[in-house]
Amino acid sequence: MAALITDAFIKQYQDTFELALQQGDSRLSPYVKTRTGLKGEGIQPARYIEPFDFAERTARLAATTYTEVDVTTRWVAPRKWETSKHIDRTDPLMVGGAIVPEVTQAIRRAAFRLKDDIIIAALGGDAKTGKDGTTTTPLPASQVVDTNVGGSGTGMNKAKILAALELLEENDVDDDEQIVFVVGPRQHSDLRKLAELMDSKSKVSAEVRDGRVVSVLGARVIRTNRLPKTGAVRDCFMFVSSRVFLGIWDELFTRVTEDPNKSFAILMYAEAIAEATRLDEKAVVKIQATE
């Protein structure tokens, strides 16, 4: 019996792969202090002499008053992250195209996002301080703008932005320091809705390019999907660029080899070694916004 012509139809698949929508670069690392090629089990990226003032001498030949110089230290120790992917030797044949180059590109993009995750964790996490880095210093509650500022359970609003900037000003941040304002998509949408902050003609309050808010009241706006969220509250951050540190021991080690234990499948391995820290609690403000 003759077969129908439809039985001879073939299936043709796309012979190339494309990456799903994903963040492809590090949005925060350009705005922090970064050192690469680090060695050792820990480094001290900063030692700060705390500010002090003069005291008035009110008597002739008065005894000299001595005070100690207060020093703040910060430490970072390397942390290791890795990912590995197995690709069966026959996979390229079965899917009808090369897959290794696209997976390699996806690994690099994941490494860029990892940098942002490390920096964000350092903004709101504990910093290693003290003589040998064994003391942990949290971000104090005084550096947090509560979600109820500007209204109960509100999203990002002008009152919260002004409160964060006021905290930095009270902490004597120099006017020439770069301020970075990290928000999520919902908060970026809130910024768009603040009509008084979107005067693109005067550019006194905000700068808008192609519908995206790039600065607010002098602070550089960075949008990311990596910010932590607890319940309905998103933690956003405003910080001084020079007071956040990213240390990199190994930016990205990669290896592509055959795995004889998996029928000679292609093994793609990548590892990154890095860590970040706040250099000064007074230079970081957490802003809570309800979504």
C-alpha positions in Angstrom: 0.0 0.0 0.0 1.4 3.4 -1.0 2.1 5.9 1.8 0.5 9.3 1.9 2.6 12.2 0.8 2.1 13.7 4.3 4.1 10.7 5.7 7.1 12.0 3.9 6.9 15.5 5.4 10.0 16.4 7.4 10.4 18.5 10.5 12.8 21.4 10.3 14.0 23.1 13.4 15.8 26.4 14.0 19.6 25.6 13.6 20.7 28.3 16.1 19.9 29.1 19.7 19.0 32.5 21.1 19.2 33.5 24.7 16.0 34.1 26.7 15.5 37.7 28.0 18.0 38.3 30.8 20.2 41.0 32.2 23.4 40.8 30.2 25.8 43.1 32.0 26.7 44.3 35.5 24.7 47.5 36.2 26.2 48.3 39.6 29.9 47.4 39.4 30.8 50.5 37.3 29.5 52.6 40.3 31.6 51.1 43.1 35.3 50.9 43.9 36.7 47.7 42.4 40.0 45.9 42.7 40.9 42.8 40.7 43.6 40.3 40.9 43.4 40.0 44.7 45.5 37.3 46.5 45.2 35.8 50.0 42.4 34.6 52.3 41.3 38.2 53.1 42.2 41.8 52.5 41.6 45.1 54.2 40.3 47.4 51.5 40.0 50.5 53.7 41.1 52.1 57.0 39.4 55.3 57.8 40.4 57.9 60.4 37.1 59.0 62.0 36.5 62.8 61.9 37.4 64.9 65.0 37.2 68.5 65.9 39.4 71.1 67.7 38.8 72.0 71.3 39.1 75.5 72.6 42.0 76.3 75.0 40.7 78.7 77.6 43.6 79.2 80.0 47.2 80.3 79.7 49.7 77.4 79.9 46.9 75.0 80.2 47.6 71.2 80.2 47.4 69.7 76.7 44.3 67.6 76.2 45.0 64.4 74.3 42.4 62.3 72.5 42.8 59.0 70.7 42.5 58.8 66.9 39.6 56.6 66.1 40.1 54.3 63.1 37.5 52.2 61.2 38.7 49.1 59.3 36.9 46.9 56.7 37.7 43.4 55.6 36.6 41.2 52.7 37.3 37.4 52.4 36.9 35.6 49.1 33.7 33.7 48.4 33.4 31.2 45.6 30.5 30.7 43.2 30.3 28.1 40.4 28.1 26.7 37.7 28.4 23.7 35.5 26.5 22.4 32.5 26.6 19.0 30.8 25.8 18.8 27.1 25.5 15.3 25.7 27.8 14.5 22.8 24.7 14.0 20.6 22.8 17.1 21.7 24.0 19.3 18.8 22.8 16.6 16.4 19.4 16.2 18.0 18.7 19.9 18.2 20.0 20.7 14.8 22.7 23.3 15.7 25.5 24.4 17.9 24.7 25.0 21.5 28.1 25.5 23.3 28.7 29.1 22.1 25.3 30.2 23.4 25.7 28.4 26.7 29.1 30.1 27.0 27.5 33.5 26.5 24.8 32.7 29.0 27.5 31.8 31.6 29.2 35.2 31.1 25.9 37.0 31.5 25.3 35.1 34.7 28.7 36.1 36.0 27.9 39.8 35.3 24.6 39.4 37.3 26.5 37.7 40.1 28.5 40.9 40.6 25.3 42.9 41.2 24.0 40.2 43.6 27.3 40.5 45.6 27.1 44.3 45.7 23.5 44.4 46.7 24.0 41.8 49.5 26.9 44.0 50.8 24.7 47.1 50.8 22.2 45.7 53.2 24.2 42.9 54.9 26.8 42.7 57.7 30.3 44.2 57.1 33.4 42.6 58.6 35.1 45.1 60.8 37.6 45.3 63.7 41.3 44.6 63.9 41.2 41.2 62.2 37.7 41.3 60.6 36.0 39.0 63.1 33.5 41.7 64.1 30.3 42.1 62.2 28.7 45.5 61.7 25.1 45.6 60.4 23.5 48.5 58.6 22.0 50.5 61.5 18.3 51.2 61.7 19.1 54.9 61.6 20.1 54.4 57.9 16.8 52.9 56.9 13.9 54.9 55.4 10.8 53.0 56.4 8.1 52.0 54.0 5.6 54.3 55.8 7.5 57.5 55.1 5.3 59.6 52.9 2.2 57.5 53.6 1.4 54.2 55.2 2.7 51.2 53.2 3.6 53.4 50.2 5.8 52.8 47.2 8.7 55.0 46.2 7.8 58.6 46.7 9.4 62.0 46.9 9.3 62.0 50.7 11.4 58.8 50.8 13.9 60.2 48.3 14.3 63.4 50.2 14.7 61.5 53.5 17.5 59.4 52.1 19.3 62.4 50.7 18.9 64.2 54.0 20.5 61.3 55.8 23.5 61.4 53.5 23.8 65.2 54.0 23.6 64.8 57.8 26.4 62.4 57.5 28.6 65.0 55.8 28.8 63.4 52.4 30.7 65.8 50.1 28.8 67.6 47.4 31.1 66.2 44.7 30.5 62.6 45.6 28.5 60.5 43.2 25.2 59.3 44.7 23.7 56.1 43.3 20.0 55.2 43.7 19.2 51.6 43.0 15.5 50.7 42.4 13.4 47.9 41.0 11.0 48.1 38.1 8.0 49.0 40.3 9.9 51.9 41.9 11.1 53.0 38.5 7.5 53.2 37.5 6.8 55.2 40.6 9.5 57.7 39.6 7.9 58.1 36.2 4.6 59.0 37.9 6.2 61.8 40.0 5.4 64.6 37.5 7.4 67.1 39.6 10.5 65.0 39.2 10.2 64.6 35.5 10.7 68.1 34.2 12.9 67.2 31.2 13.1 70.8 30.1 14.6 72.3 33.3 16.3 69.1 34.4 16.5 70.6 37.9 14.8 67.6 39.6 15.2 64.7 37.3 16.7 63.7 34.0 14.6 61.4 31.7 15.9 59.8 28.5 13.5 57.9 26.3 11.1 57.5 29.1 13.7 56.2 31.6 14.5 58.1 34.7 18.3 58.2 34.8 18.8 60.7 37.7 16.7 62.1 40.5 17.7 65.1 42.6 21.4 64.5 41.5 21.4 60.8 42.3 22.1 58.4 39.4 19.2 56.0 39.0 20.0 52.3 38.4 17.1 49.9 37.7 17.6 46.2 38.5 15.5 43.1 39.1 18.0 41.8 41.7 16.8 43.7 44.8 15.6 41.7 47.8 11.9 41.6 48.7 10.3 40.6 52.0 6.6 40.1 51.7 5.3 43.1 49.8 8.3 45.4 50.7 11.2 45.9 48.3 14.6 47.0 49.7 16.0 49.8 47.5 19.3 51.5 48.2 21.0 54.9 47.9 24.7 55.0 48.4 27.9 56.9 47.9 29.8 55.4 45.0 33.2 55.7 46.6 32.1 54.0 49.8 31.2 50.6 48.4 33.9 48.1 47.5 34.0 45.1 45.2 37.0 42.8 45.5 37.7 40.2 42.8 40.1 37.3 43.2 39.1 35.5 40.0 36.6 37.3 37.7 35.7 34.2 35.7 37.5 30.9 35.4 36.0 28.7 32.7 36.8 25.2 31.4 35.2 23.2 28.6 36.2 19.6 28.5 34.9 16.1 27.9 33.5 14.0 30.8 34.3 10.3 30.2 32.0 9.4 33.1 29.0 10.9 31.2 29.6 9.2 27.8 32.1 11.9 26.9 29.5 14.6 27.2 30.8 18.2 27.1 31.3 19.6 30.5 31.2 23.4 30.8 32.4 24.7 34.1 32.7 28.3 35.4 33.8 29.7 38.8 34.0 33.3 40.1 35.7 34.4 43.4 34.7 37.8 44.8 33.2 39.7 47.7 31.9 43.2 48.4 31.5 45.4 51.5 30.3 48.7 52.6 33.2 50.9 53.6 31.0 53.2 55.7 27.5 52.7 57.1 26.8 56.4 56.9 27.3 56.3 53.1 24.5 53.7 52.5 20.7 54.2 53.0 18.1 51.4 52.6 14.8 52.7 51.3 11.8 50.4 51.8 9.0 50.6 49.2 5.7 48.6 49.2 4.8 47.0 46.0 
